[in-house]
Amino acid sequence: MNDQEQDLYSLGSSSSSHDKLADKVDIKAYAQPFINFITENPTVFHAVSAVGKRLESQGFKKLSERGSWTKKL
């Protein structure tokens, strides 16, 4: 978890906490990757495909829901 994410989790819900958060985090820059993802993947099918490709590019293997995973895990 990076510093900005930690700030989001550690701050309470009071208005002074929100002010502290706004001082530490550029909200637009923080949200931009999510906005880009939603723009590029307008449906759940696109989103699942994009996440699957990202996982496979990081070395994860796709397993069939219908197959046996016993020897693959």
C-alpha positions as CSV (number, residue, x, y, z in Angstrom):
1,M,0.0,0.0,0.0
2,N,1.5,3.4,-1.0
3,D,1.4,6.5,1.2
4,Q,-1.7,7.9,-0.4
5,E,-3.6,4.7,0.0
6,Q,-2.5,4.5,3.6
7,D,-3.8,8.1,4.2
8,L,-7.2,7.2,2.7
9,Y,-7.5,4.2,5.1
10,S,-6.1,5.8,8.2
11,L,-8.1,9.1,8.2
12,G,-11.5,9.1,9.9
13,S,-14.7,10.6,8.6
14,S,-14.7,14.0,10.3
15,S,-14.5,17.1,8.1
16,S,-11.1,18.0,9.5
17,S,-9.9,14.6,8.4
18,H,-11.2,15.2,4.9
19,D,-9.4,18.5,4.8
20,K,-6.1,16.7,5.8
21,L,-6.7,14.2,3.1
22,A,-7.3,16.9,0.5
23,D,-4.0,18.5,1.5
24,K,-2.1,15.2,1.1
25,V,-3.7,13.6,-2.0
26,D,-4.3,15.0,-5.4
27,I,-7.8,13.5,-5.8
28,K,-8.0,13.9,-9.6
29,A,-4.6,12.2,-10.1
30,Y,-5.5,9.5,-7.6
31,A,-8.7,8.7,-9.4
32,Q,-7.4,9.0,-13.0
33,P,-6.2,5.4,-13.3
34,F,-9.7,4.1,-12.3
35,I,-11.4,6.6,-14.7
36,N,-9.1,5.4,-17.5
37,F,-9.9,1.8,-16.7
38,I,-13.6,2.4,-16.8
39,T,-13.4,4.4,-20.0
40,E,-11.3,1.6,-21.7
41,N,-13.6,-1.2,-20.3
42,P,-17.2,0.0,-20.6
43,T,-18.8,-3.4,-19.7
44,V,-18.1,-6.1,-17.1
45,F,-17.0,-8.4,-19.9
46,H,-14.3,-5.9,-21.1
47,A,-13.2,-5.4,-17.5
48,V,-12.8,-9.1,-16.8
49,S,-10.9,-9.6,-20.0
50,A,-8.6,-6.6,-19.2
51,V,-7.9,-7.9,-15.7
52,G,-7.3,-11.4,-17.0
53,K,-4.7,-10.1,-19.6
54,R,-3.0,-8.0,-16.9
55,L,-2.7,-11.1,-14.6
56,E,-1.4,-13.3,-17.4
57,S,1.2,-10.7,-18.3
58,Q,2.4,-10.9,-14.7
59,G,2.9,-14.6,-14.9
60,F,-0.5,-15.9,-13.6
61,K,-2.0,-18.9,-15.4
62,K,-5.6,-19.1,-16.5
63,L,-7.5,-22.1,-15.1
64,S,-10.7,-23.4,-16.6
65,E,-13.7,-23.3,-14.3
66,R,-14.7,-26.7,-15.6
67,G,-11.3,-28.4,-15.3
68,S,-9.7,-30.1,-12.3
69,W,-7.2,-27.8,-10.5
70,T,-5.8,-30.4,-8.2
71,K,-2.5,-30.9,-10.2
72,K,-2.3,-27.3,-11.2
73,L,-2.3,-25.6,-7.8
